[in-house]
Amino acid sequence: MAITQIAVYAHLSAEDVEALGCELDAIRRDIDQRLGARDAAYIRRTIAFQRILDLTSRLVIACSGTKLGVALGAVALAGAKSIENMEIGHNVCHGQWDWMNDPEIHSNTWEWDMAGVSSQWRYSHNYRHHVFTNVLGIDDDIGFGVMRVTRDQPWRPRLLLQPLQNLFLAVTFEWGIALHGLYSEQERAATAAEKSTHTRALLRKIARQTGKDYLLLPALSGRRWRRTLAANAAANALRNLWAYVVIFCGHFPDGAEKFTPAAIEHESKPEWYLRQMLGTANFDAGPVLAFLSGHLSNQIEHHLFPDLPSNRYPEIAERVRALCDKYDLPYNTGPLPRQYLLTLRTIGKLALPDDLLIATSDDAPETSSEDKFGPHPRTAVDSPSGRHGLRTALAERDRRHSGH
């Protein structure tokens, strides 16, 4: 089973959880009070840079006389699309810049450069995923409805093809996100007319998006239309692959835990904070990689404060790490290749029926529960904070299983 008693799993008392919540609230207040001209200038510079990069890359594709030039233009265009989708579109749609009261850079007005309708995505992502992160049966982002990423999800024969489904999803990620947003909206629609309205909205967006990339811009290239068409398709595929890797590495590496619906009954804000910390994962990134990933290399910080500006996540991360040390909690991060390989291992492993797997759903690397620790009582073991929290408990358990 997934985690039901979150504080018990984290080896924290109710007082510890409350104190942790207070310290995270203090971080939020501090950042809120310091938002200002520097942050506004950051997002405006980012938008200007992305648009210049987009235009320049398209000119290179259209004017280059060599295959290498076209390839470089396609890669640059993929970078521009990635920046627009993640550092701009994703974060603007989270309301990170609503405090500026700029009608263009606002969650209610921004429409991003991908197939899905941003308003449909906001419901499936901002509400269903971020409020109910990794809660089984509520958060549809757990495998996006097509992948088995925890043993709490039943195995079916079709999942034998899961590694191939994963590859297909990676290449077509924007289309998967578009359909994911549509299905979420249709699920909450009260009438058939409302469902039809959502479907038509998505079809209109798809027509605009595909018309721009695969009809209008190639037509403007004249005799070089085939080159432009191929470059646009390649840029979209590269953008899809990169977005897929970033998202999967933030949610499916080992240690990104899942939770039962009972875990959120009467959940307090500090308990919600703790669930976000246990259910997400980061990957190590310098300034450039963080920027290209929309600062979702700091997925933990993003889930704690989804509506705080992304350029603030690196400084927030230092304070969250310090809190993890203080409360003896793991801070799930690692090199990007490692986090992705752990994700691939889970996808490949869970394509098989449970009878062929060794660990149980209580102590598997990709999913565990409070029963993972069995009957062993807490012991007074030194930890960085003087507490006996989850980090120390996991280390103790590893020592017991290794026989040391």
Secondary structure by P-SEA (a helix, b strand, c coil): cccccccccccccaaaaaaaaaaaaaaaaaaaaaccaaaaaaaaaaaaaaaaaaaaaaaaaaccccaaaaaaaaaaaaaaaaaaacccaaaaaacccccccccccccccccccccccaaaaaaaccccccccccccccccccccccccccccccccccccaaaaaaaaaaaaaaaaaaaaaaaaaaaacccaaaaaaaaaaaaaaaaaaaaacccaaaaaaccaaaaaaaaaaaaaaaaaaaaaaaaaaacccccbbbbcccccccccaaaaaaaaaaccccccccaaaaaaaccccaaaaaaacccccccaaaaaaaaaaaaaaaaccccccccaaaaaaaaaaaaaaacccccccccccccccccccccccccccccccccccccccaaaaaaaaaaaaacc
